Amino acid sequence: MYCPYCDHPDHLEIDLHADGFSANLLECTECGALLTSTGSRLETVHGPVKSLATMTS
């Protein structure tokens, strides 16, 4: 699965937190975007936390 922000493959992981987890929340380990999966679509919870300009250079 590709991140819709940084386009890196296989960098989406289930978002785990100390207070629990949600099976439909995914976090991109490259840019930090938090997404939710609704069927076959990804919807943004919040966008990247790293600057995309610095990741591409």
Secondary structure, DSSP 8 states (H G I E B T S, - for coil): -B-TTT--BT-EEEEEETTEEEEEEEEETTT--EEEEETTEEEEEE--SS-HHHHH-
